[in-house]
Amino acid sequence: MKSTTLYFREGGSDKVYTAAIEPKDDGYVVTFAYGRRGSTLTTGTKTDVPVPLETANRLFDKLVASKVAKGYSPGEDGTPYQQTGSEGRDSGIRCQLLNPIEESDIAALLADRRHCLQEKHDGRRLLVRKQGREVTGINRRGLVVAIPEAIRQAVEELPIDVLLDGEAVGDTLHVFDLLESKGNDLRHQGYLNRFAGVLRLLDPEHPALRPVTTLVEPEDKQAMLQTYRQCGSEGVVFKDMNAPFSPGRPNSGGSQLKFKFVESASFIVTSRNEKRSVTLCLFDGDVLVPAGNVTIPPNQAVPAIGEVVEVRYLYAFRESGSIYQPVYQGKRCDIPAADCTTDQLKYKAEPVAA
């Protein structure tokens, strides 16, 4: 019978995923288990009832291929790669990830001229590299991914080789950084110089490639912050204009910071319920704890057990850990399950004693 153990290690993530075909009654089932290496694994099955061996083999191969495409590998070092094709291959590129800030931190950032303000678009992080006629999409984990055709064509038409960093919303890439240009690495330059390259390269009215609106003057930042709040934007980003590009996420602070007007977090689906509802869980240390349920809209597929999903919410209850007024946003194939932790949650404010 087929069985495999796959590993993933990147940054703070160190995970294991096992899959196997096991006999049951007069057929076979495909079982799996996943979690942090060395911890108790969450288990499940891809087959609700026993199936013929041929069907089980097909399901097993598809399951393993999906995990390899997401960065798992048979080697215990867990280096993300894909053995065939390009999608899921490790590009070698790493994003600069932002730490969140509190409302109390905003005033100082609005007042200084060192930090610019940008809208935080509600999309998916996407880097796009052009090398000659080849255009490659890269997700926040550094893995090669498919990109919308409109974005691919727009990048292909650029006159020079580039590596752009931005947020993809539908068929539009909102570009906020230029990491490579004409074969030159720009990461050591200050952010202002890199973004100036974005402005020189892109047409702000282009439907597929748009530089993000960027403000520097305190009064302009204050006015735009209020505009973004009122129009329902996800939030804002503050960037130190003198800072070079720094891949990864600092333990605290950093040169690029984000503030969300609405709360959202990534959760692991641990069960399917009635009426298109799924149960959500998060890691609290090495323990998987419940975080409530969310209903899946009719126009979206119900996620499978073990998948990572994005959910908006008003706040979380500190005692139960459950989120209030959850709204399903979709699957997150670019977020590893190990990153789905209770540290993401914003809790309901405690009443102040008289």
C-alpha positions in Angstrom: 0.0 0.0 0.0 1.1 3.5 -0.8 2.3 5.8 2.0 4.4 8.9 2.3 5.7 11.5 4.7 6.3 15.1 3.5 8.0 18.0 5.3 7.9 21.8 5.1 10.3 24.1 6.8 10.5 27.9 6.2 11.0 30.7 8.7 9.1 29.7 11.8 7.2 26.9 10.1 8.3 23.3 10.6 5.5 20.9 9.6 4.9 17.4 8.6 2.2 15.8 6.5 1.6 12.0 6.1 -0.7 10.2 3.7 -1.5 6.5 3.3 -3.8 4.1 1.6 -5.3 1.6 4.1 -7.6 -1.3 3.7 -11.1 -1.0 5.2 -14.0 -3.4 5.0 -14.2 -4.5 1.3 -12.3 -1.5 0.0 -9.6 1.2 0.8 -9.5 4.6 2.4 -7.0 7.5 2.0 -5.9 8.8 5.4 -3.8 11.8 6.2 -2.3 13.6 9.3 -0.7 17.0 9.6 0.7 19.4 12.1 3.9 20.8 13.6 6.8 18.4 13.6 7.1 16.6 17.0 3.5 17.5 18.0 0.3 15.5 18.0 -1.0 15.5 14.5 -4.5 16.3 13.3 -5.9 13.3 11.4 -8.5 12.8 8.7 -9.6 10.9 5.7 -10.1 11.9 2.0 -12.7 9.1 1.5 -15.9 9.0 3.5 -16.5 5.4 2.6 -14.2 2.6 1.3 -13.4 2.9 -2.4 -11.8 0.6 -5.0 -8.0 0.5 -5.0 -7.7 2.2 -8.3 -9.8 5.2 -7.0 -7.7 5.2 -3.8 -4.5 5.4 -5.7 -5.8 8.3 -7.8 -6.9 10.2 -4.7 -3.6 9.5 -3.0 -1.5 10.8 -6.0 -3.7 13.9 -6.2 -3.3 14.6 -2.5 0.5 14.2 -2.6 0.8 16.3 -5.7 -1.2 19.1 -4.1 1.1 19.2 -1.0 4.2 19.2 -3.1 2.8 22.1 -5.1 2.4 24.0 -1.9 6.0 23.5 -0.9 6.2 20.2 0.9 9.0 17.8 0.0 10.1 14.2 0.9 13.4 15.5 2.4 13.4 16.2 6.1 15.0 19.6 5.5 11.6 20.5 4.1 12.9 22.8 1.3 9.9 23.8 -0.9 10.2 22.6 -4.4 8.2 20.7 -7.1 9.7 17.8 -9.0 7.9 18.4 -12.3 6.6 21.6 -13.9 7.1 25.1 -12.6 4.0 25.7 -10.5 4.9 25.2 -6.8 8.6 25.4 -7.5 10.7 27.4 -5.0 11.6 30.7 -6.8 14.3 31.7 -4.3 12.4 35.0 -3.8 11.2 36.0 -0.4 8.7 38.8 0.5 9.1 41.5 3.1 6.3 40.9 5.5 4.6 43.6 7.7 3.9 43.7 11.4 0.6 45.1 12.6 0.3 48.2 14.7 -2.3 49.5 17.1 -4.5 52.6 16.7 -2.3 54.4 19.3 0.7 54.1 17.0 -0.9 55.9 14.0 -0.6 59.5 15.1 3.2 59.5 15.2 3.4 57.9 11.8 1.0 60.4 10.3 3.0 63.3 11.7 6.4 62.4 10.4 7.7 62.7 6.8 9.9 59.7 7.0 7.0 57.3 6.6 4.7 57.3 3.6 1.1 56.0 3.6 -0.4 53.6 1.2 -3.8 51.8 0.9 -3.7 48.2 2.0 -5.6 46.5 -0.8 -7.7 43.5 0.1 -6.1 41.0 -2.3 -3.3 38.4 -2.5 0.4 39.2 -2.3 2.0 38.6 -5.7 5.4 39.2 -7.1 5.9 39.1 -10.9 9.3 38.6 -12.6 9.9 39.3 -16.3 13.1 37.8 -17.8 13.0 38.2 -21.6 9.7 36.7 -22.8 9.2 34.7 -19.6 6.8 36.0 -17.0 6.7 34.2 -13.6 4.2 34.8 -10.7 5.5 34.2 -7.1 3.4 34.1 -4.0 4.2 35.3 -0.5 5.9 32.0 0.4 8.2 32.3 -2.6 6.5 29.6 -4.6 5.8 29.9 -8.3 2.1 30.4 -9.0 -0.3 31.0 -11.9 -1.3 34.6 -12.5 -4.2 36.3 -14.2 -3.7 36.5 -18.0 -4.3 40.3 -18.0 -1.4 40.8 -15.5 0.9 38.4 -17.4 0.3 40.2 -20.7 0.9 43.6 -19.1 4.2 42.6 -17.6 5.3 40.9 -20.8 4.8 44.2 -22.6 7.1 46.1 -20.3 10.3 47.3 -22.1 12.7 46.0 -19.5 13.2 42.9 -17.2 11.8 43.5 -13.8 10.7 42.0 -10.5 7.6 43.8 -9.3 6.0 43.4 -5.8 2.3 44.1 -5.2 -1.2 43.0 -4.3 -3.3 41.3 -6.8 -7.0 42.1 -6.8 -8.8 40.3 -9.6 -7.1 41.1 -12.9 -5.2 44.1 -11.4 -1.8 44.1 -9.7 -1.4 47.1 -7.4 2.4 47.5 -7.5 4.2 49.0 -4.5 7.8 47.9 -5.0 10.5 47.4 -7.7 13.1 44.9 -6.5 15.0 44.2 -9.8 15.3 46.3 -12.9 17.3 45.6 -16.1 19.0 42.7 -14.3 20.1 45.0 -11.4 19.2 44.2 -7.8 17.6 47.2 -6.2 16.9 45.8 -2.7 19.8 47.7 -1.1 18.3 51.0 -2.1 15.9 53.0 0.0 12.2 52.4 -0.5 11.7 55.9 -2.0 14.2 55.2 -4.8 12.6 51.9 -5.5 9.1 53.2 -5.6 10.2 56.1 -7.9 11.2 53.4 -10.3 7.7 52.0 -10.2 6.3 55.4 -11.0 8.7 55.9 -14.0 7.8 52.4 -15.3 4.0 52.1 -14.9 1.0 54.0 -16.2 -1.2 54.9 -13.2 -4.3 54.4 -15.4 -3.3 50.9 -16.7 -6.1 48.5 -15.9 -3.8 45.6 -15.0 -0.6 47.2 -13.6 -1.1 50.2 -11.3 1.3 51.9 -8.8 -0.3 52.3 -5.4 -1.3 55.8 -4.3 1.5 57.0 -2.0 1.3 60.1 0.3 4.1 61.8 2.3 2.9 65.1 3.7 1.2 64.7 7.2 -2.0 66.6 6.2 -2.3 64.5 3.0 -1.9 61.3 5.0 -4.4 62.3 7.6 -7.0 63.2 5.0 -6.5 60.0 3.0 -6.6 57.9 6.1 -10.1 59.2 6.8 -11.1 58.6 3.2 -9.9 55.0 3.3 -11.9 54.4 6.5 -15.1 55.8 5.0 -14.9 54.0 1.7 -14.5 50.5 3.3 -10.8 49.9 2.5 -9.1 47.0 4.4 -6.5 49.3 6.0 -3.3 51.3 5.4 0.4 50.6 5.2 3.2 52.9 6.6 6.7 52.5 5.0 10.0 54.0 6.0 11.1 55.7 2.8 14.9 55.4 3.6 14.8 51.7 4.4 16.2 49.0 2.1 14.2 45.9 1.3 14.4 43.3 4.1 12.9 39.8 3.4 10.9 38.0 6.0 9.1 39.4 9.1 10.9 41.0 12.0 10.1 39.8 15.5 8.6 43.2 16.2 8.3 46.6 14.6 10.2 47.0 11.3 10.4 49.5 8.4 7.0 48.5 7.0 3.9 48.4 9.1 0.2 47.8 8.6 -3.0 48.8 10.2 -6.3 47.1 9.4 -9.7 48.9 9.7 -11.3 45.5 9.8 -10.0 42.3 11.4 -9.2 39.2 9.5 -7.2 36.1 10.2 -6.3 32.8 8.6 -7.9 29.6 10.1 -7.7 25.9 9.6 -10.9 24.1 8.6 -11.3 21.1 10.9 -14.9 19.9 10.1 -17.8 20.4 7.8 -21.1 21.2 9.4 -24.7 21.4 8.2 -26.0 24.3 6.1 -22.6 25.0 4.4 -20.9 25.8 7.7 -17.3 24.8 8.6 -15.5 24.7 12.0 -12.5 26.9 12.4 -9.4 26.2 14.5 -6.1 27.9 15.4 -2.8 26.8 16.9 -2.3 28.0 20.5 1.3 26.8 20.9 1.3 23.2 19.7 -2.4 22.7 20.6 -5.2 23.2 18.0 -8.1 25.2 19.6 -11.6 26.0 18.3 -12.2 29.5 17.0 -15.9 29.2 16.0 -17.7 28.5 12.7 -18.3 30.4 9.5 -20.9 29.9 6.8 -19.7 29.5 3.2 -21.5 31.7 0.6 -23.5 29.8 -2.1 -21.2 31.1 -4.8 -18.1 29.5 -3.2 -17.0 25.9 -2.8 -17.1 24.5 0.7 -13.4 24.1 1.7 -12.1 20.7 2.6 -10.9 19.6 6.1 -7.3 20.8 6.6 -7.5 23.7 4.2 -6.6 27.2 5.3 -9.2 30.0 4.8 -9.4 33.7 5.4 -12.2 35.1 7.5 -13.2 38.6 8.5 -14.6 39.3 11.9 -15.5 42.0 14.3 -13.6 40.8 17.3 -12.8 37.6 19.2 -14.0 36.6 22.7 -11.1 36.2 25.0 -12.6 33.4 27.1 -13.8 31.2 24.3 -11.5 32.3 21.5 -14.4 32.3 19.1 -14.8 35.1 16.5 -17.9 37.3 16.3 -19.7 38.1 13.1 -17.4 36.0 10.8 -17.5 36.6 7.1 -15.9 34.0 4.8 -13.3 35.5 2.3 -12.0 32.5 0.6 -9.2 29.8 0.6 -5.6 30.8 1.3 -3.3 28.4 -0.5 -0.4 30.8 0.2 -0.7 30.6 4.0 0.7 27.5 5.8 -1.4 25.9 8.5 1.4 26.5 11.0 0.9 30.3 10.6 -2.8 30.0 11.7 -2.2 30.9 15.3 -4.2 32.7 18.1 -1.6 35.5 17.9 -3.6 36.8 14.9 -6.7 37.5 16.9 -7.9 40.9 18.1 -10.1 40.5 21.2 -13.1 42.4 22.4 -12.0 45.3 24.6 -12.5 44.8 28.3 -14.8 47.4 30.0 -12.8 50.0 32.0 -13.5 49.9 35.7 -15.0 53.0 37.2 
